[in-house]
Amino acid sequence: MSFSLDVRLSKPNKTYRQGELVSGTISVNTPSDCKHDGIGLSLEGTISLQLDNKNILLDTFSSSLKPVQIALASFEMVKPGRFPAGTTEIPFEVKLQPLNGKVLYETYHGVYITIQYMIKVEMKRSVLNRDLLKGIEFVVEVPESYDGSNDKPKVFNITPESLRNVAETGRLPKFCIKGQLDSTAFVITKPMTGELTVERCDIAIKSIELQLCRVETCGAGEGFAKEATEIQNIQIGEGDVCRNFPIPIHMVFPRLFTCPTLTTNSFKIGKIN
C-alpha cells in the first residue's frame, strides 16, 4: 500500500445551500509510521471567465477577467506530528457562506464562464517529500425565488420564411411546424415541456431534434463578448412522423452545464438581448 490522501463528502449528491455545513472525512493511508508537517483544509468558491483567443476584444480587457473569489475559508485540521501505519480518518465540517460583499451563485460549467466550489486538503511534508494535495468539487444550489406568477405558454410557428440562419429559403421544402412551450420560464430542476405538431412537409422527414443552447456574455467596461454554444441535442421524433399529431417536448436540463438566468456587472448567463 502506497502513501495516499483522500477526501469524501457526507452527502451522496454533493449538493449544498448557503448556510449549510459542508461535511465529510479526510483519509490518510500510509504503509508505515509517517511524519508530517500538518494538514490544512480550505473551502473555495471561484468565478472564472475565459474568452476565445479569436475574440477581437480579448486583448482589450483580458486583464480585467481575473478569477473572482466569492467564498474562502481555511482551517488547520491536524498539527504537525506522525500518523501510524494504516488508515487514519479525520472528520470535518465547514459552513458554506460568501465572503463579505460577495454573493454565492449556482454551480455552473460553461465554455467561457465557470462557477466552481471546491474542498481542498493539503498535507505538508518534509523538504525531501512532495506535499500532498487533494480536492473535491461540490454543487451549490440557490433556492428558487420565482413564484410562477408570470408563467404563460410560448406559442411558436416555424416555416421556411421564419428561419433566420438560412441564406436561401427558396431551396427549402415547404413545411409548417406549430407548437408551444408550457412556459417562458422554467425551474432549472424541472424539465422543459411542451409540444409541437408538423402540419405540413413536402418531403419525408428523417428526424426531429431539439437543441438546447446557452448564451454566455462576459467582459468589462471596455466591451463585452457574447457567444451561444450547444449544451445538448435530443431526438423527439424519428422518421416521417404523422402530420397534425402532437409530439410531446420533454427535456431535462443537464445540471452542471446549465444554471438559472444570471446577470452581474462582468458576465451574464442566459440573457439573449
N, C-alpha and C positions, 0 to 999 in steps of 0.2 A: 504494500500500500504506500503510495507516494503522499507527500505533504499537500494538503488542499484546503481551500477556504470556500465556503458556500453560504448563501443567504436565501431564506424562504419566507414567503408571506403567509399569514394565517388564513386570509380569505382565498378560496379557490379561484374566484373570478377576478381577484386583484383590483377591485373597483372600490373607490373611496370618495367621500364628500368632505367639503371643508368642515373642520371642527372634529372630525373623526380621528381615532387613533390608528395609525398605520403600524401594525404589529407583526412580529414574525420571530424567526430564530436564525442566529448565526452559528454555523457548524464549522469546527476546526478538526481536521483529520490528520493525524501525524503517526508515523510508524514507530517513533521513539520519543523519548523525552525531548522537548524542544524549547529553546529560549526565544523570546520575542520582546519587542520594544513598545508594545501597546497596540490596541485595536480601537480604531475610530469609526464612527458611523455618521453619515450625513444624508439628509433628505434634500433633494434639489428639484426645483421646477424651473424650466428654461423655455423661452421662446426664441427660436432660430429662424432667420429669414435668409433665403438664398436665391439670388437671381440667376437666370440663364446667362451664360457668357456671351450669347448672341444678342442680348438686350442692349440697345444703344444707350440706355440710361444707366447701365451698370457702373461705368467709370465715374459718373457724376455723383452718385450718392452711395456707393458701396461701403464707404467708411462709416456711414450712418446706420448700416444694417448689422450691428454687432449683436450677439446673443444678449437677451434681456433676462435677468434673474427675477423670478416672481415669487419663489419660495426657497428658503435656505435655513436649515437647522443642523448643527453639528454637535456631536457628543463624543466623549471618551468612554468607550464601553468596557475596556479592560486595561488596567495599568500594566506597565512593563513587568515581565515575570517569566514563568515557564508553564508550558502545557504538558500534561502527562501523555504517555502513549495511548492511542485510541482516539475516540471521538468526544469532543467537548462541545456542548450546545449552550449558547448564550441567548436568552430571550431579550427582545427589545420592543419598545413601542414609542412612536413619535406622533405628536399631534400635528395634523395637516392644517396649516394656516399660511396665509400670504405674508410677504414682507410688508413693512409699513408703507402705505401709499400704493400698494400693488393689489391686483385682483387675480384670483385663480380662474383660468379658463379651462374648458373641457380638453382632454387629451385629443390631439389631432396630428396625423402624419400626412402631410401633403407633399407636393413637388417642391414648392418654394417656401412653405410655411410649416414649421413643426413646433408643436406644443407638447413637451415631454416632461414626465415626472419620474425620478429615479431614487432608489435607496442604494447608496454606495457604502461599501465596507472596505477599510484598508487596514492591513496588518503590517506594522513596521517591523523590520528585521535588521540584523547587523549589516555592516558595510559589505561583507562577503556574500550576502544573500539578498536577492531581489525582494522588495516589498511586494506583498500580495494584495491585489485589488479585485473586488467582485461587486457587480452591480445588478440590480433587477428593476425593470420598469413596472410601474403600476398605473392604473387608469383613474383619472379624476373625472367625476361626474358632477355637473352643476344642476341643482334642482330646477325643473321647468317652472317658469313663471307665467307662461302663456295659458290663458283661461279658455281659449277657443271661441271667444265671443264674436270674432270676426271671420270665422270659418265660412267659406262659401265654395261651391263647386266651380271648377275651372273648365269651361267648355272649349274644345278645340276642333278645328276643321282644317284638314290637310289636303291640298290639291297641288298640282304642278305649279300653279301661279303663286301659291303661298310660300314656296320654298325660297330661301334667301342664299343658300350655299351652292346653287346650281347656275352655271353660266348660261346654258341654252336649255330652257324648259321645253322648247319645241320638240326636242328629241325624246322627251319622256312620254311614256304611255299615259293615256287619260285615266285618272283614278280620283277617288274621293274617299277619305277616311274621316269619320267623325267620332267623337267620344268626349269623355270628361274625366278629370281628376276629382276625387271626392272633396278635396280642399286645396286652398292655395298655401296652406301652412301645415306642415306635418311635424309631429313629435319625433325626434331622432330615434327613439327606442321602439317606435311603432312603424309598421310598413306603410309605404305609399300605395294607395289603392285607387281604383277607378275602372274604366272600361273603354274599349274602342270598338268600332264597327266599320268593316270595309263595305261601303255601299256600292262601289264600282271599281273595277280594274280591268283594263282591256287585255292584259296578258296574264298568264298564270303566275301566281305568287309562290316563291320558294320558301320564304321565311319572313316573319315579323319579329324584329328585335327592339328592345327598349334599352337605350343607352343613358347612363347616369353620369353627368359631368359636374365637376366642381369648378368654381370661378375663384381664383386667388388674386388678390391685389396687394402689392407691397411696395414700399418706397419711403421717401422722406419729403421734406419741404421742397426739394429741388425737382421732384417729379415722382410719378407712380408708374408701375408696370403691372398690367393685368393679363392673366393667362387662364384659359379654360382647358382642363385636362380630363380625360375619361377615367372614371373610377371602376365601373363595371358595366357589362353588357349581358342582358338576359334575353332568352328567346321566349316570346309569349304566344307565338303561332308558328306552326310548321306545315309546309306545303301550301297548296292552293286552298286557303281557308274559305269557308262558306261566306257568301255575301249576305249582308243585312242580319248578321248573327253576332251578338255582343261577345267580345272576348275580354275576360277579366284582366285587370292590371294589378299585380301584387309584387312589390319589390321591397325587400328588407335592406335597410341601409347598413353597409359594412362599417362597424363601429369605429375602428381606428382611423379610417380614411375619410370619414365624414364627421361633421360636428354642427351644432346649431349655428344659424347665421350670426356672424360676429363682425363688429366694426370697432376699430380702435384708431388712434392717430397715425399709426405706422403700417397697419395692414387691415385687410378685410377678407372675410371668407363668405362666399355665397351671395354677395351683392353684385348683381349683374350691371346695374346702372351706377 
